[in-house]
Amino acid sequence: MKVVCAGEAMIEISIDAPGRQVGFAGDTFNTAVYLARALPPGTVDYATVVGRDALSDRMLSFFAAQGVGTGRIRRHPERLPGIYAITLDDRGERSFAYWRDQSAARMLFTDGFAALEGADLVYFSGITLAILPPLVRTALIAHLAGFPGQVAFDSNYRPRLWSSPDVARDAMEMAWGVTDIALPSLDDEMALFGDADAEAVRARFHSYGLTRGALKRGAEGPLLLDPEAPVGRFAPAEKVVDTTAAGDSFNAGFLAAILNGASEAEAAQAAHALASRVIGAPGAILPLD
């Protein structure tokens, strides 16, 4: 089995942390890490583009240390990875500043789709789509329409990355059209599509022909997209420290459970439990045991 997660990993600078810590994170990369921890070694690869600089070298070393394969990563001769900085206010609330408009990852798939060859499952997100040039974005979705394996997608809507909500909606609907396992978030779907509530989101997905996957609803717990599925009961997180990778880790937990033979109801429980652990500690990536 081979899983390929595609998107952008960035350099993370924690301005207010001791020593101004530097790390690496990104939505699809976070998911790749947690998938790698739940699946046999060598199962999960990451597809992106980085530079040929020293920080890109460190990034690749970090990926490998997390058990994520780097053989599908291209190195651009001129571009560098994107950067984001985290600052904390007096109440501990986080704010972000980004430098990613010319990142190397924006060149992903501009040379074709060899990075996806041989995958049994491809996972990507709305952020993956947002950073691609429009023609490449359309070509990716067309490629995935004929992809022989499974496709999993999380819309992960970030308005600042899109030229307009209309462009984002069109791209997301095309992506949902090639998706086998859908992992949307309620807040994102309501914000972008104007759905009134979770049932409206689920009804819209049913109109796409999508009944596999789960709608993330934060502390309330996920709702399976299958309208015939019962509503599960989910234990609340013991504590909430940092919600940065809540959805990313949930997606990994759900997909890993499905790939390991669990039912969707079992996968939702496993995913919610993993996300609850992740948000109980600082940072997107929990330390390796």
C-alpha positions in Angstrom: 0.0 0.0 0.0 1.2 3.5 -0.8 -0.4 6.7 0.4 0.7 10.1 -1.1 -0.2 13.3 0.6 0.3 16.4 -1.6 0.6 20.0 -0.6 2.8 22.6 1.1 4.9 22.3 4.2 6.3 25.5 5.6 8.9 26.8 7.9 7.3 27.7 11.2 8.9 30.4 13.4 7.5 30.7 16.9 8.4 34.3 17.8 7.5 34.1 21.5 8.8 30.7 22.2 12.1 30.3 24.1 14.9 30.7 21.6 12.4 31.7 18.8 11.9 28.1 17.8 11.9 27.0 14.2 9.9 24.0 13.0 8.1 22.6 10.0 4.4 22.2 9.5 1.5 22.4 6.9 -1.9 21.0 6.7 -1.3 18.0 4.4 2.1 17.4 5.9 0.6 17.2 9.4 -1.8 14.6 8.1 1.1 12.7 6.5 3.0 12.6 9.8 0.1 11.1 11.7 -0.7 8.7 8.9 2.9 7.5 8.9 2.7 6.8 12.6 -0.5 4.7 12.2 0.5 2.7 9.1 3.4 0.3 8.4 6.8 1.9 7.8 7.3 3.1 4.2 3.6 3.5 3.5 3.3 7.3 3.4 5.1 9.7 1.0 4.8 13.5 0.8 4.6 15.3 -2.6 5.7 18.9 -2.6 8.5 21.2 -3.9 11.2 22.7 -1.7 14.4 24.6 -2.4 18.0 23.8 -2.5 18.8 25.8 0.5 19.9 24.8 4.0 16.5 25.1 5.5 15.0 22.9 2.8 17.7 20.3 3.7 16.6 20.5 7.3 13.0 20.2 6.2 13.7 17.0 4.3 15.6 15.5 7.2 12.6 16.3 9.5 10.2 14.6 7.1 12.4 11.5 7.1 12.7 11.5 10.8 8.9 11.5 11.1 8.7 8.4 8.9 7.4 10.3 5.8 8.9 9.4 2.5 10.7 12.1 0.6 11.3 10.4 -2.8 8.4 12.3 -4.5 9.7 15.7 -3.4 11.2 18.0 -6.1 13.8 20.6 -5.4 13.5 23.9 -7.2 16.8 25.6 -8.2 15.6 29.2 -7.3 12.6 29.1 -5.0 12.5 28.7 -1.3 9.9 27.2 1.2 7.2 29.4 2.5 7.5 30.8 6.0 4.9 31.7 8.7 5.5 33.3 12.1 3.4 32.7 15.2 3.0 35.4 17.9 1.1 35.4 21.1 -0.8 38.2 22.7 -1.2 38.9 26.4 -4.0 36.4 26.6 -2.2 33.6 24.9 -4.1 34.1 21.6 -2.1 33.2 18.5 -1.8 35.3 15.4 0.0 34.4 12.1 1.9 36.2 9.5 2.7 34.4 6.2 5.4 34.7 3.5 4.4 32.2 0.9 3.4 34.0 -2.3 6.6 32.8 -4.1 7.2 29.6 -2.3 8.7 26.6 -4.0 5.5 24.6 -3.3 3.6 26.7 -5.7 5.5 24.9 -8.5 4.0 21.5 -7.4 2.6 19.6 -10.4 3.8 22.2 -12.9 6.0 19.4 -14.4 3.2 16.8 -14.4 1.9 14.2 -12.0 4.6 11.7 -11.8 4.7 12.3 -8.0 1.3 10.6 -7.7 2.2 7.5 -9.7 1.8 4.1 -7.9 -0.3 5.6 -5.1 -3.2 3.6 -3.7 -4.6 6.7 -2.0 -3.9 10.4 -2.7 -4.8 12.9 0.0 -4.9 16.7 -0.7 -6.7 19.8 0.5 -8.1 23.1 -0.5 -4.8 24.7 0.4 -3.1 22.4 -2.1 -5.5 23.7 -4.7 -5.2 27.3 -3.7 -1.4 27.5 -4.1 -1.4 26.0 -7.6 -1.6 28.1 -10.8 -5.2 27.9 -12.1 -4.3 25.8 -15.1 -2.4 23.3 -13.0 -5.2 23.2 -10.5 -7.6 22.2 -13.3 -5.2 19.7 -14.7 -4.7 18.1 -11.3 -8.5 17.6 -10.8 -8.7 16.1 -14.4 -5.9 13.8 -13.6 -7.5 12.6 -10.4 -10.8 12.0 -12.3 -9.0 9.1 -14.0 -6.9 8.0 -11.0 -7.1 4.3 -10.4 -6.7 4.5 -6.6 -8.8 6.3 -4.0 -8.8 10.1 -3.5 -9.4 11.8 -0.1 -9.9 15.5 0.2 -10.4 18.2 2.9 -11.6 21.6 1.6 -9.7 23.4 4.4 -10.9 26.8 3.1 -8.6 29.7 3.7 -10.1 32.9 2.1 -6.8 34.8 1.9 -5.4 32.2 -0.4 -8.1 32.6 -3.0 -8.8 35.4 -5.4 -12.5 35.2 -4.7 -15.0 33.0 -3.0 -16.5 32.1 -6.4 -13.1 30.8 -7.6 -12.8 28.8 -4.4 -16.3 27.3 -4.7 -15.8 26.2 -8.3 -12.5 24.6 -7.4 -13.8 22.8 -4.3 -16.9 21.5 -6.2 -14.6 20.1 -8.9 -12.4 18.5 -6.3 -15.4 16.9 -4.4 -16.4 15.5 -7.8 -13.3 13.3 -7.9 -13.2 12.5 -4.2 -13.9 9.0 -2.8 -13.5 9.9 0.9 -14.6 13.4 1.9 -13.3 15.0 5.1 -14.8 18.5 5.2 -15.2 20.8 8.3 -18.5 22.3 9.2 -17.2 25.9 9.6 -15.4 25.8 6.2 -18.4 24.5 4.3 -20.8 27.0 6.0 -18.4 29.9 5.3 -17.9 29.0 1.6 -21.2 27.6 0.5 -23.6 29.3 2.9 -25.0 26.0 4.3 -27.3 26.6 7.3 -26.2 23.6 9.4 -24.6 20.2 9.4 -27.6 18.5 7.8 -27.5 21.0 4.9 -23.8 20.2 4.4 -24.5 16.5 4.4 -27.4 16.9 2.0 -25.2 18.9 -0.4 -22.5 16.2 -0.3 -25.2 13.6 -1.0 -26.1 15.5 -4.1 -22.4 15.1 -5.2 -22.8 11.4 -4.7 -20.5 11.5 -1.7 -21.5 9.3 1.3 -18.1 8.1 2.4 -16.2 10.3 5.0 -17.0 12.5 7.9 -18.0 16.1 8.6 -15.8 17.6 11.3 -17.7 19.6 13.9 -15.0 20.4 16.5 -15.9 19.5 20.1 -19.3 18.2 19.1 -17.6 15.3 17.3 -17.9 14.2 13.6 -21.0 13.4 11.6 -20.6 10.6 9.1 -21.6 11.7 5.6 -23.8 8.6 5.1 -27.3 9.9 5.8 -28.2 6.4 7.1 -25.4 6.3 9.6 -26.2 6.8 13.3 -24.9 9.8 15.1 -22.0 8.8 17.3 -21.2 9.8 20.8 -17.8 11.3 21.3 -15.8 12.0 24.5 -14.7 15.6 24.9 -11.1 16.5 24.9 -9.6 16.6 28.4 -7.9 19.9 27.7 -7.4 22.2 24.8 -4.0 23.8 24.4 -3.5 24.3 20.7 -6.0 23.5 18.0 -3.7 24.1 15.0 -3.7 20.5 13.7 -7.1 19.3 15.0 -8.5 18.7 11.6 -5.3 17.5 10.0 -4.8 14.8 12.7 -8.5 13.9 12.5 -8.1 13.2 8.8 -5.1 11.1 9.4 -6.8 9.1 12.1 -9.9 8.5 10.0 -8.0 7.5 6.9 -5.5 5.2 8.8 -8.4 3.4 10.5 -10.2 2.9 7.1 -7.0 1.6 5.5 -6.5 -0.7 8.5 -9.9 -2.3 7.9 -12.1 -0.3 10.4 -15.7 0.7 9.7 -16.5 4.3 9.2 -18.0 4.5 12.7 -14.9 3.0 14.2 -12.7 5.4 12.1 -14.6 8.4 13.4 -14.0 7.4 17.0 -10.3 6.8 16.4 -10.0 10.1 14.5 -11.7 12.1 17.2 -9.6 10.4 19.9 -6.4 11.3 18.0 -7.4 14.9 17.4 -8.3 15.2 21.1 -4.8 14.2 22.0 -3.2 16.5 19.5 -5.0 19.6 20.7 -4.0 18.8 24.3 -0.4 19.7 23.6 1.3 22.7 21.9 2.3 22.6 18.3 1.0 20.7 15.3 3.1 17.6 15.6 3.2 15.6 18.9 6.6 14.4 19.9 7.5 10.8 18.8 7.0 8.3 21.6 
